[in-house]
Amino acid sequence: MPVAPPAAGAALARLPTASTEQPPDDWWRLYGDAQLDQLVQASLAANVDLRVAYANLDRARAASRQARAVRLPQPVLESSLGVDRPSTQPTASSVPATDYDIAAAVSWDIDLFGRLRAGLLAAQADAEAQAAALDGLRVAIVADTVLAYVDLCGARQAATTARGIVSAQERSARVVEAQLRAGEASPLESAQAGTLYEGARATVPPFEAARDNALYRLATLQGLPPGELGAGEIDCPASPRLPATPPAGDGIALLLRRPDVRQAERQLAAAAARVGVARADLYPQVNLGGAIGLLSGGSVATASPLVTWAFPNQGPARARIAQAEATERAALAAWEATVLRALREVETALAAYDAEVRRNQALTAATAQASLYALQAVARVRVGEAPPLLRIDAERALASTSLQKVQSDLAMAQLEVALFRALGGGWQGAPTPVAALLPAP
């Protein structure tokens, strides 16, 4: 395996919002939500994309078995049967005669210069790269399922909060309208209250659409039509949150855990092995062959070596070597890029999560202050110490901070999922899809 950069050995959690502990394989169980566990298992067991990945893995493994079998002697059995009719005249010499031939031939490429051995190594590396790609798909499916669940729960929570704000703004608008008729409020105050009410109503439909979108995603992840998973089947009033700071671990464990890094390393190994295949074309290929059989009643046996060598014109072979070496260099660069991308994604996710945690804390304090402001404004307006506009402004501030707090809660949950996706866990011990176990038609 290529050498990882020295920075990969450092701990990833340099911020107080994450710990240096290694994340568990089944990281979604940290939420302690049995309903979420069932959704993840259902997605891993029935996802359609996983069936495609399993078929690709079977194909790669079959190619590996083929490369292994080519290194063994290849026996061939041949037979024929015929009837000779030399003449139609009724003489003794024209009696039909039967000819039969049967022979067994064996061919063996003794692979003096490692061409077949290198081909086998390349095929095995291709199969291992495909297995890593399958694991990477599992990571994506787990993260997508948890994210869809988070979005569903967060959209429900936001819609509930928005409807509460709509009810409060509606009551406020009615009070101001009554005060306007009584001459205690101005048309400006009435228009302001009506604007806040209609603006609050406009916030509800996007949350309802986000809820339906999350349900459709969950259904598709489980191999179901988008509308088949009903909203009543999943009960979650708010976005799930981790009970403690998320574990991030260190860079070395990350590189060993992420399937895309393993896939890139195996692709590099396959490219290196194909350089050996190309170099073997510079040397002779020696094939030992032999046959024994009965031909028209007589036994025949032959044995001879077959030597194939493209000489002296080795320009095509050297061109193929240059192509293979260039492919190897490209695979090495791709592996290095994958390593750097893995480290960057985790660090980026940690930075974004830390920023959202601090923003959420500030919004919590702001919501508490806005609630106090609203209570004091209502009291002052009630005793006539302040105009109704003060209460309207206080209600606007409370509605705004309340919605921002709910949306920040959702953003924190989404960033937690993004962090675990970047950490690359979730593929270990995943079940095999039921459809993938069925025999091909």
C-alpha positions as CSV (number, residue, x, y, z in Angstrom):
1,M,0.0,0.0,0.0
2,P,1.3,3.5,-0.8
3,V,2.5,5.6,2.1
4,A,-0.1,8.0,3.6
5,P,1.0,11.6,4.3
6,P,2.4,12.2,7.8
7,A,-0.6,14.5,8.7
8,A,-2.9,11.5,8.5
9,G,-1.6,10.2,11.8
10,A,-2.9,13.2,13.8
11,A,-6.2,13.2,15.6
12,L,-9.0,14.7,13.5
13,A,-11.0,16.1,16.4
14,R,-9.2,19.4,17.1
15,L,-12.5,21.2,18.0
16,P,-14.5,20.9,21.3
17,T,-17.6,19.7,19.4
18,A,-16.1,16.2,18.6
19,S,-14.1,13.6,20.6
20,T,-11.0,11.7,19.7
21,E,-12.7,8.3,20.2
22,Q,-13.0,6.0,17.1
23,P,-16.5,6.1,15.6
24,P,-18.4,2.7,15.8
25,D,-19.2,0.8,12.7
26,D,-23.0,1.1,13.2
27,W,-22.7,4.8,14.0
28,W,-26.5,5.4,13.5
29,R,-27.2,3.4,16.7
30,L,-25.6,6.3,18.7
31,Y,-29.0,8.1,18.3
32,G,-30.7,5.4,20.3
33,D,-33.6,5.3,17.9
34,A,-35.1,1.9,17.2
35,Q,-37.2,3.2,14.3
36,L,-34.1,4.6,12.6
37,D,-32.3,1.2,13.1
38,Q,-35.2,-0.5,11.3
39,L,-35.1,2.0,8.4
40,V,-31.3,1.5,7.9
41,Q,-31.6,-2.3,7.9
42,A,-34.5,-2.1,5.4
43,S,-32.5,0.1,3.1
44,L,-29.4,-2.2,3.2
45,A,-31.5,-5.3,2.6
46,A,-33.7,-4.0,-0.3
47,N,-31.8,-1.2,-2.1
48,V,-31.9,-1.6,-5.8
49,D,-28.5,0.1,-6.4
50,L,-26.9,-2.6,-4.1
51,R,-28.2,-5.3,-6.4
52,V,-26.3,-3.7,-9.3
53,A,-23.2,-3.4,-7.2
54,Y,-23.4,-7.1,-6.2
55,A,-23.8,-8.1,-9.8
56,N,-20.7,-6.1,-10.7
57,L,-18.8,-7.8,-7.9
58,D,-19.8,-11.2,-9.1
59,R,-18.6,-10.4,-12.6
60,A,-15.2,-9.2,-11.2
61,R,-14.9,-12.3,-9.1
62,A,-15.7,-14.5,-12.1
63,A,-13.0,-12.7,-14.1
64,S,-10.5,-13.5,-11.3
65,R,-11.5,-17.2,-11.3
66,Q,-11.0,-17.2,-15.1
67,A,-7.5,-15.7,-14.7
68,R,-6.6,-18.4,-12.2
69,A,-7.9,-21.2,-14.3
70,V,-5.9,-20.1,-17.4
71,R,-2.7,-20.8,-15.5
72,L,-3.6,-24.6,-15.3
73,P,-3.2,-27.1,-18.2
74,Q,-6.2,-26.9,-20.6
75,P,-7.4,-30.4,-21.7
76,V,-9.6,-30.7,-24.8
77,L,-11.5,-33.8,-26.0
78,E,-12.4,-34.2,-29.6
79,S,-14.3,-37.0,-31.4
80,S,-15.9,-37.6,-34.8
81,L,-17.9,-40.4,-36.4
82,G,-18.6,-40.9,-40.2
83,V,-19.8,-43.5,-42.8
84,D,-18.0,-43.9,-46.1
85,R,-19.9,-45.1,-49.2
86,P,-17.3,-45.4,-51.9
87,S,-19.6,-46.7,-54.6
88,T,-23.2,-47.5,-55.3
89,Q,-22.4,-50.7,-57.3
90,P,-23.3,-54.0,-55.4
91,T,-19.8,-55.3,-54.9
92,A,-18.0,-56.4,-51.7
93,S,-15.7,-53.4,-51.9
94,S,-18.6,-51.0,-51.7
95,V,-19.9,-52.1,-48.3
96,P,-20.3,-49.0,-46.1
97,A,-17.4,-48.5,-43.7
98,T,-17.5,-46.5,-40.4
99,D,-14.7,-44.1,-39.5
100,Y,-14.2,-42.9,-35.9
101,D,-11.7,-40.5,-34.5
102,I,-11.2,-39.6,-30.8
103,A,-8.4,-37.6,-29.3
104,A,-7.4,-35.8,-26.1
105,A,-5.2,-32.7,-26.3
106,V,-3.5,-30.8,-23.5
107,S,-2.1,-27.3,-23.7
108,W,-0.2,-25.6,-21.0
109,D,1.3,-22.1,-20.9
110,I,4.2,-22.5,-18.5
111,D,4.4,-18.8,-17.9
112,L,8.1,-18.4,-17.7
113,F,8.1,-14.6,-17.4
114,G,5.0,-14.1,-15.2
115,R,2.5,-12.8,-17.7
116,L,-0.4,-15.0,-16.4
117,R,0.7,-14.5,-12.8
118,A,0.5,-10.7,-13.2
119,G,-2.8,-11.1,-15.0
120,L,-4.2,-13.0,-12.0
121,L,-2.9,-10.4,-9.6
122,A,-4.6,-7.7,-11.7
123,A,-7.9,-9.6,-11.8
124,Q,-7.8,-10.2,-8.0
125,A,-7.1,-6.5,-7.4
126,D,-10.0,-5.6,-9.7
127,A,-12.4,-7.8,-7.7
128,E,-11.1,-6.3,-4.4
129,A,-11.6,-2.8,-5.8
130,Q,-15.2,-3.7,-6.8
131,A,-15.8,-5.0,-3.3
132,A,-14.6,-1.7,-1.9
133,A,-17.0,0.1,-4.3
134,L,-19.8,-2.0,-2.9
135,D,-18.8,-1.0,0.6
136,G,-18.7,2.6,-0.5
137,L,-22.3,2.3,-1.8
138,R,-23.3,0.9,1.6
139,V,-21.8,4.0,3.3
140,A,-23.8,6.2,1.0
141,I,-27.1,4.3,1.5
142,V,-26.8,4.3,5.3
143,A,-26.0,8.1,5.3
144,D,-28.8,8.8,2.8
145,T,-31.3,6.9,4.9
146,V,-30.3,8.6,8.1
147,L,-30.3,12.0,6.4
148,A,-33.8,11.4,4.9
149,Y,-35.0,10.4,8.4
150,V,-33.5,13.6,9.9
151,D,-35.0,15.7,7.2
152,L,-38.4,14.1,7.7
153,C,-38.3,14.7,11.5
154,G,-36.9,18.2,11.1
155,A,-39.5,19.2,8.6
156,R,-42.3,18.0,10.9
157,Q,-40.8,19.9,13.8
158,A,-40.4,23.0,11.7
159,A,-44.0,22.7,10.3
160,T,-45.4,22.4,13.8
161,T,-43.5,25.4,15.0
162,A,-44.6,27.4,11.9
163,R,-48.2,26.5,12.5
164,G,-47.9,27.6,16.1
165,I,-46.6,30.9,14.9
166,V,-49.4,31.2,12.3
167,S,-52.0,30.7,15.1
168,A,-50.3,33.3,17.3
169,Q,-50.1,35.8,14.4
170,E,-53.7,35.2,13.5
171,R,-54.9,35.9,17.1
172,S,-52.7,39.0,17.1
173,A,-54.2,40.2,13.8
174,R,-57.7,39.7,15.0
175,V,-56.9,41.7,18.2
176,V,-55.4,44.6,16.2
177,E,-58.4,44.5,13.8
178,A,-60.8,44.8,16.7
179,Q,-58.7,47.6,18.1
180,L,-58.8,49.4,14.8
181,R,-62.6,49.2,14.7
182,A,-62.7,50.6,18.2
183,G,-60.3,53.4,17.3
184,E,-57.5,52.1,19.5
185,A,-55.1,51.1,16.7
186,S,-54.1,52.7,13.4
187,P,-54.4,51.2,9.9
188,L,-50.6,51.0,9.9
189,E,-50.6,48.7,12.9
190,S,-53.4,46.6,11.3
191,A,-51.5,46.3,8.1
192,Q,-48.3,45.3,10.0
193,A,-50.2,42.5,11.9
194,G,-51.8,41.3,8.7
195,T,-48.4,41.2,7.0
196,L,-46.9,39.1,9.8
197,Y,-49.8,36.7,9.7
198,E,-49.6,36.1,5.9
199,G,-45.8,35.8,6.1
200,A,-46.1,33.2,8.8
201,R,-48.6,31.2,6.6
202,A,-46.2,31.3,3.7
203,T,-43.5,29.4,5.8
204,V,-45.7,26.3,6.3
205,P,-45.9,24.8,2.7
206,P,-42.1,24.5,2.2
207,F,-41.8,22.4,5.3
208,E,-44.7,20.2,4.2
209,A,-43.0,19.7,0.8
210,A,-39.7,18.8,2.6
211,R,-41.5,16.3,4.7
212,D,-43.0,14.6,1.6
213,N,-39.6,14.7,-0.2
214,A,-38.0,12.9,2.7
215,L,-40.6,10.2,2.7
216,Y,-40.1,9.7,-1.1
217,R,-36.4,9.3,-0.5
218,L,-36.9,6.8,2.2
219,A,-39.2,4.7,0.1
220,T,-36.8,4.7,-2.9
221,L,-33.9,3.7,-0.7
222,Q,-35.9,0.7,0.4
223,G,-36.7,-0.3,-3.2
224,L,-40.3,0.9,-3.0
225,P,-42.3,3.3,-5.3
226,P,-42.0,6.9,-3.9
227,G,-45.6,7.1,-2.7
228,E,-45.8,3.7,-1.0
229,L,-44.2,4.7,2.3
230,G,-46.9,6.5,4.3
231,A,-46.3,9.4,6.6
232,G,-48.1,7.7,9.4
233,E,-45.7,4.7,9.4
234,I,-42.9,6.9,10.8
235,D,-43.4,8.7,14.1
236,C,-40.7,11.3,14.9
237,P,-41.8,14.8,16.2
238,A,-38.2,16.2,16.1
239,S,-34.8,15.6,14.5
240,P,-32.7,13.0,16.3
241,R,-29.7,14.3,18.1
242,L,-26.6,12.6,19.5
243,P,-26.6,12.4,23.3
244,A,-22.8,13.3,23.3
245,T,-20.2,14.8,21.1
246,P,-19.6,12.8,17.9
247,P,-16.5,10.6,17.8
248,A,-14.0,11.4,15.0
249,G,-10.9,9.3,15.7
250,D,-7.6,9.9,13.8
251,G,-6.5,10.0,10.2
252,I,-4.9,6.6,9.9
253,A,-8.1,4.9,11.1
254,L,-10.1,7.0,8.7
255,L,-8.0,5.9,5.7
256,L,-8.3,2.3,6.7
257,R,-12.0,2.6,7.2
258,R,-13.1,4.6,4.1
259,P,-13.9,2.3,1.2
260,D,-13.0,4.8,-1.5
261,V,-9.4,4.9,-0.2
262,R,-9.3,1.1,-0.3
263,Q,-10.8,1.1,-3.8
264,A,-8.2,3.6,-5.1
265,E,-5.4,1.5,-3.5
266,R,-6.7,-1.7,-5.2
267,Q,-7.0,0.1,-8.5
268,L,-3.4,1.1,-8.2
269,A,-2.4,-2.5,-7.4
270,A,-4.3,-3.7,-10.5
271,A,-2.5,-1.0,-12.7
272,A,0.9,-2.1,-11.3
273,A,0.1,-5.7,-12.1
274,R,-0.8,-4.8,-15.7
275,V,2.6,-3.3,-16.1
276,G,4.0,-6.8,-15.4
277,V,1.6,-8.2,-18.0
278,A,2.9,-5.7,-20.6
279,R,6.6,-6.3,-19.8
280,A,6.1,-10.1,-20.2
281,D,5.3,-9.5,-23.8
282,L,8.9,-8.6,-24.4
283,Y,9.9,-12.2,-23.8
284,P,8.9,-15.5,-25.5
285,Q,5.7,-17.3,-24.6
286,V,6.3,-21.0,-24.3
287,N,3.3,-23.4,-24.6
288,L,3.6,-27.1,-24.1
289,G,1.1,-29.2,-26.1
290,G,0.4,-32.8,-26.5
291,A,-2.3,-35.1,-27.9
292,I,-3.1,-38.8,-28.0
293,G,-6.0,-40.5,-29.7
294,L,-7.4,-43.1,-32.0
295,L,-7.7,-42.1,-35.7
296,S,-9.5,-44.6,-38.0
297,G,-8.6,-47.4,-35.6
298,G,-5.0,-46.5,-35.2
299,S,-3.4,-44.8,-32.2
300,V,-1.5,-41.6,-32.6
301,A,0.5,-39.6,-30.0
302,T,2.2,-36.2,-30.4
303,A,4.0,-33.7,-28.2
304,S,5.6,-30.5,-29.0
305,P,6.4,-27.0,-27.5
306,L,5.1,-23.9,-29.2
307,V,7.2,-20.7,-28.8
308,T,5.7,-17.3,-29.7
309,W,8.0,-14.3,-29.7
310,A,7.5,-10.9,-31.3
311,F,11.1,-10.3,-32.2
312,P,12.9,-8.2,-33.4
313,N,10.1,-5.7,-33.8
314,Q,9.2,-5.0,-30.1
315,G,7.8,-1.5,-30.7
316,P,4.2,-2.5,-30.1
317,A,5.1,-4.3,-26.8
318,R,7.1,-1.3,-25.5
319,A,4.3,1.0,-26.4
320,R,1.9,-1.1,-24.3
321,I,4.4,-1.0,-21.4
322,A,4.5,2.8,-21.7
323,Q,0.6,2.9,-21.6
324,A,0.5,0.6,-18.6
325,E,3.1,2.7,-16.7
326,A,1.2,5.8,-17.5
327,T,-2.0,4.2,-16.2
328,E,-0.1,3.2,-13.0
329,R,1.1,6.8,-12.5
330,A,-2.5,8.0,-12.9
331,A,-3.8,5.5,-10.4
332,L,-1.1,6.6,-7.9
333,A,-2.2,10.2,-8.3
334,A,-5.8,9.2,-8.0
335,W,-5.0,7.4,-4.7
336,E,-3.2,10.4,-3.3
337,A,-6.2,12.7,-4.3
338,T,-8.6,10.3,-2.6
339,V,-6.6,10.4,0.6
340,L,-6.4,14.2,0.6
341,R,-10.1,14.4,-0.2
342,A,-11.0,12.0,2.7
343,L,-9.0,14.1,5.1
344,R,-10.4,17.4,3.8
345,E,-14.1,16.1,3.9
346,V,-13.8,15.2,7.6
347,E,-12.1,18.4,8.6
348,T,-14.6,20.4,6.6
349,A,-17.5,18.6,8.2
350,L,-16.0,19.1,11.7
351,A,-15.6,22.9,11.0
352,A,-19.1,23.3,9.7
353,Y,-20.5,21.3,12.6
354,D,-18.6,23.3,15.2
355,A,-19.8,26.6,13.6
356,E,-23.4,25.4,13.7
357,V,-23.2,24.3,17.3
358,R,-22.0,27.8,18.3
359,R,-24.8,29.3,16.1
360,N,-27.4,27.1,17.8
361,Q,-26.2,28.1,21.2
362,A,-26.6,31.8,20.3
363,L,-30.1,31.1,18.8
364,T,-31.1,29.3,22.0
365,A,-30.2,32.4,24.0
366,A,-31.8,34.7,21.4
367,T,-35.1,32.7,21.6
368,A,-35.1,33.0,25.4
369,Q,-34.6,36.7,25.1
370,A,-37.3,37.0,22.4
371,S,-39.8,35.2,24.6
372,L,-39.0,37.6,27.5
373,Y,-39.3,40.6,25.1
374,A,-42.7,39.3,23.9
375,L,-44.1,38.9,27.5
376,Q,-42.9,42.3,28.5
377,A,-44.3,43.9,25.3
378,V,-47.7,42.3,25.8
379,A,-47.8,43.6,29.4
380,R,-46.9,47.1,28.5
381,V,-49.4,47.3,25.7
382,R,-52.1,45.9,27.9
383,V,-51.7,48.7,30.5
384,G,-51.3,51.3,27.9
385,E,-47.7,52.1,28.4
386,A,-46.7,51.2,24.8
387,P,-48.4,51.3,21.3
388,P,-49.6,48.0,19.8
389,L,-46.7,48.1,17.3
390,L,-44.3,47.1,20.1
391,R,-46.2,43.9,20.7
392,I,-46.3,43.2,16.9
393,D,-42.5,43.8,16.7
394,A,-41.9,41.5,19.7
395,E,-44.0,38.7,18.2
396,R,-42.2,39.1,14.9
397,A,-38.8,38.8,16.7
398,L,-40.0,35.7,18.6
399,A,-41.4,34.0,15.5
400,S,-38.1,34.7,13.6
401,T,-35.8,33.4,16.3
402,S,-38.0,30.4,17.0
403,L,-37.9,29.3,13.3
404,Q,-34.2,29.9,13.1
405,K,-33.7,27.8,16.2
406,V,-35.7,24.9,14.7
407,Q,-33.8,25.2,11.4
408,S,-30.5,25.3,13.2
409,D,-31.5,22.1,15.1
410,L,-32.1,20.4,11.7
411,A,-28.9,21.8,10.3
412,M,-26.9,20.3,13.3
413,A,-28.5,16.9,12.7
414,Q,-27.7,17.1,9.0
415,L,-24.1,18.1,9.7
416,E,-23.7,15.1,12.1
417,V,-24.8,12.8,9.3
418,A,-22.4,14.6,6.9
419,L,-19.6,14.0,9.4
420,F,-20.3,10.3,9.7
421,R,-20.6,10.0,6.0
422,A,-17.1,11.5,5.7
423,L,-15.8,9.2,8.3
424,G,-16.8,6.3,6.1
425,G,-18.4,3.8,8.5
426,G,-21.5,1.8,8.0
427,W,-20.5,-0.9,5.5
428,Q,-19.1,-3.4,8.0
429,G,-21.4,-6.3,8.7
430,A,-24.1,-5.0,6.3
431,P,-26.7,-7.6,5.3
432,T,-26.8,-9.0,1.7
433,P,-29.8,-7.8,-0.2
434,V,-32.4,-10.6,-0.6
435,A,-32.6,-10.1,-4.3
436,A,-28.8,-10.5,-4.6
437,L,-29.1,-14.0,-3.1
438,L,-31.6,-15.3,-5.7
439,P,-30.3,-17.2,-8.7
440,A,-30.1,-15.4,-12.0
441,P,-33.0,-16.2,-14.4
